[in-house]
Amino acid sequence: MTKNSNTIPPDVSRLPHSPARPPLAGLRVLVSGASVAGPAVAFWLDRYGAEVTVVEKAPELRPGGFAVDFRGAVHAEVLRAMDIADDVAARQTHMGAQSVVDAADRVLVELPASMLSGDVEIHRGDLAEIMYERTRSGVRYVFGDSIASLRQDDDGVDVSFERAAPQRYDLVVGADGLHSHTRALVFGPEECHVRFGGYYFAAFGLPNHLGLDRTARMYTEPGRTVLLSHYGGDPARALASLVFASDPLSHDRRDVAAHKRLLRERFAGGGWHTAYVLDALDDADDLYFDALARSEVDGLARGRVVLLGDAGYGATMGGMGTGCALVGAYVLAGELAAARGAHRAAFAAYEAEMTAFARGCQKTAANVGPFFAPATQAAIRRRDRTYRVLGARVMTRVFRRITLHAAQNIRLKDYPRCYGARRDTTRE
Ligand SMILES: Cc1cc2nc3c(=O)[nH]c(=O)nc-3n(C[C@H](O)[C@H](O)[C@H](O)COP(=O)(O)OP(=O)(O)OC[C@H]3O[C@@H](n4cnc5c(N)ncnc54)[C@H](O)[C@@H]3O)c2cc1C
């Protein structure tokens, strides 16, 4: 791994370097979730010699999704270490400046690309696919299944599945997102671990009737905003994103028809292109709907079960969760390798490395809801005036300083070099 100001020399005193014998040889690890965090930790665990199975509830790799981004040297370093930086760059969205508009579509403020799209932005589904392709030769993926129960003892974890036969593993990694099933089974109910942020978010694909090309337009009314953006490779498609302020709703997360009803209610009578967006909602078969929320878990491990990514420290929009998930995967697998699979020491070290970093990233998400959907017309005008008067570029520099501080607030150890990661043969 290349050195930068955020990396430190390997702690060679902890264990001898032994490239001939991978440090996690023989360790059987089950990972729940095949989005970003799951394949990322599978990548490293496989490199260190573990036998890795990833179980994913969806019948296949979930495509699409909103855009996620990477910022600063630490994210870049991890992408390089995984040797996927070029693949990510090749599939980045190339999103340009984005405009805040009024009801008549007049531009009020221009927001430079780096503010909302980081250094490199990619659709979550494209990123998941890149990592899946890089890992599938060494990792066993099981789609369309889920952990049903977990029972751990001193020597391992007995896992039963919804469909497959029961298995015993040495360790289980819960990388199954903000609403983690693994967390619910082992750490307790979701209500104890997910804090609602006061807003809901929805996104879906629709025809690109504005002809947006690598740009986005955002229209805000008190407590609600509609954003239309260019959607990746297909010029005919756009992505509608809707944010609205709300008290917590008691709704079934799988009931898509109910989500559509709710969105129609919440955005009824909206100006600009809101009526077009609500019409298009009828045909949407890819609606994403969730609260802006964050995971708050007291301790990332319980015995042999450990949480990674959104399951442990997600913050939905604005919390740099993708970068956090990749950094977390690097650190978790690296600490396991450093401890030669001694999970107690490794999980304690993982938590010590990650906690302040992840909390800092979560904090950056706190202002995202109020930024997108200020509560009153006066607050919307204040937001727009601030950006206009100070200049979007000045605001962007301030914003960038804050997010970069959080995104780079960790010193990556050089685990792979120290412990002789297996050579990648998938590209040779
Ligand atoms: C609206 C929105 C915007 C965002 N924007 C950004 C951004 O701009 N930048 C950024 O860095 N991050 C962003 N994020 C966060 C980012 O999407 C996540 O942090 C990132 O995807 C890492 O997630 P993960 O792999 O931990 O979980 P997820 O991506 O949620 O994946 C969890 C996986 O687990 C699977 N799963 C669920 N239950 C089970 C089960 N019982 N058994 C097996 N598998 C299961 C799911 O199907 C899914 O594949 C955003 C998030 C949201 C919601």
The ligand as a Tripos MOL2 file, in Angstrom:
@<TRIPOS>MOLECULE
LIG
   53    58     1     0     0
SMALL
NO_CHARGES

@<TRIPOS>ATOM
      1 C1        -30.2330    7.9870    0.2040 C.3       1 LIG1
      2 C2        -28.8290    7.6230    0.4980 C.ar      1 LIG1
      3 C3        -27.8090    8.3450   -0.0660 C.ar      1 LIG1
      4 C4        -26.5080    8.0070    0.2170 C.ar      1 LIG1
      5 N1        -25.5270    8.7400   -0.3050 N.ar      1 LIG1
      6 C5        -24.2660    8.4400   -0.0140 C.ar      1 LIG1
      7 C6        -23.1840    9.2040   -0.5250 C.ar      1 LIG1
      8 O1        -23.3770   10.1630   -1.2870 O.2       1 LIG1
      9 N2        -21.9380    8.8570   -0.1910 N.ar      1 LIG1
     10 C7        -21.6870    7.7850    0.5980 C.ar      1 LIG1
     11 O2        -20.5220    7.5080    0.8670 O.2       1 LIG1
     12 N3        -22.6620    7.0290    1.1070 N.ar      1 LIG1
     13 C8        -23.9460    7.3380    0.8290 C.ar      1 LIG1
     14 N4        -24.9370    6.5940    1.3640 N.ar      1 LIG1
     15 C9        -24.6120    5.4690    2.2540 C.3       1 LIG1
     16 C10       -24.2410    4.2340    1.4860 C.3       1 LIG1
     17 O3        -25.2640    3.8420    0.6150 O.3       1 LIG1
     18 C11       -23.9440    3.0940    2.4440 C.3       1 LIG1
     19 O4        -23.2190    3.5750    3.5260 O.3       1 LIG1
     20 C12       -23.1180    2.0340    1.7090 C.3       1 LIG1
     21 O5        -23.9410    1.4760    0.7190 O.3       1 LIG1
     22 C13       -22.5690    0.9150    2.6210 C.3       1 LIG1
     23 O6        -23.5860    0.1380    2.9370 O.3       1 LIG1
     24 P1        -23.5200   -1.3700    3.4490 P.3       1 LIG1
     25 O7        -22.9060   -2.3130    2.4810 O.co2     1 LIG1
     26 O8        -23.0300   -1.3420    4.8460 O.co2     1 LIG1
     27 O9        -25.1010   -1.6030    3.4950 O.3       1 LIG1
     28 P2        -26.1450   -1.6120    2.2920 P.3       1 LIG1
     29 O10       -25.6380   -0.9410    1.0780 O.co2     1 LIG1
     30 O11       -27.4450   -1.1610    2.8530 O.co2     1 LIG1
     31 O12       -26.2390   -3.1700    1.9600 O.3       1 LIG1
     32 C14       -26.7730   -4.1100    2.8300 C.3       1 LIG1
     33 C15       -26.9550   -5.4030    2.0520 C.3       1 LIG1
     34 O13       -27.4260   -6.4000    2.9510 O.3       1 LIG1
     35 C16       -28.4940   -7.0760    2.3260 C.3       1 LIG1
     36 N5        -29.3420   -7.6430    3.3750 N.ar      1 LIG1
     37 C17       -30.2670   -7.0120    4.1210 C.ar      1 LIG1
     38 N6        -30.8370   -7.8860    4.9640 N.ar      1 LIG1
     39 C18       -30.2530   -9.0830    4.7510 C.ar      1 LIG1
     40 C19       -30.4190  -10.3700    5.3180 C.ar      1 LIG1
     41 N7        -31.3320  -10.6220    6.2640 N.pl3     1 LIG1
     42 N8        -29.6390  -11.3730    4.8820 N.ar      1 LIG1
     43 C20       -28.7160  -11.1610    3.8890 C.ar      1 LIG1
     44 N9        -28.5340   -9.9610    3.3120 N.ar      1 LIG1
     45 C21       -29.2880   -8.9310    3.7410 C.ar      1 LIG1
     46 C22       -29.1820   -6.0400    1.4770 C.3       1 LIG1
     47 O14       -29.9770   -6.6230    0.4620 O.3       1 LIG1
     48 C23       -27.9790   -5.2880    0.9210 C.3       1 LIG1
     49 O15       -27.4850   -5.8860   -0.2520 O.3       1 LIG1
     50 C24       -26.2350    6.9000    1.0860 C.ar      1 LIG1
     51 C25       -27.2820    6.1630    1.6320 C.ar      1 LIG1
     52 C26       -28.5670    6.5130    1.3560 C.ar      1 LIG1
     53 C27       -29.6730    5.7040    1.9530 C.3       1 LIG1
@<TRIPOS>BOND
     1     1     2 1
     2     2     3 ar
     3     2    52 ar
     4     3     4 ar
     5     4     5 ar
     6     4    50 ar
     7     5     6 ar
     8     6     7 ar
     9     6    13 1
    10     7     8 2
    11     7     9 ar
    12     9    10 ar
    13    10    11 2
    14    10    12 ar
    15    12    13 ar
    16    13    14 ar
    17    14    15 1
    18    14    50 ar
    19    15    16 1
    20    16    17 1
    21    16    18 1
    22    18    19 1
    23    18    20 1
    24    20    21 1
    25    20    22 1
    26    22    23 1
    27    23    24 1
    28    24    25 2
    29    24    26 1
    30    24    27 1
    31    27    28 1
    32    28    29 2
    33    28    30 1
    34    28    31 1
    35    31    32 1
    36    32    33 1
    37    33    34 1
    38    33    48 1
    39    34    35 1
    40    35    36 1
    41    35    46 1
    42    36    37 ar
    43    36    45 ar
    44    37    38 ar
    45    38    39 ar
    46    39    40 ar
    47    39    45 ar
    48    40    41 1
    49    40    42 ar
    50    42    43 ar
    51    43    44 ar
    52    44    45 ar
    53    46    47 1
    54    46    48 1
    55    48    49 1
    56    50    51 ar
    57    51    52 ar
    58    52    53 1
@<TRIPOS>SUBSTRUCTURE
     1 LIG1         1 GROUP 0 **** ****
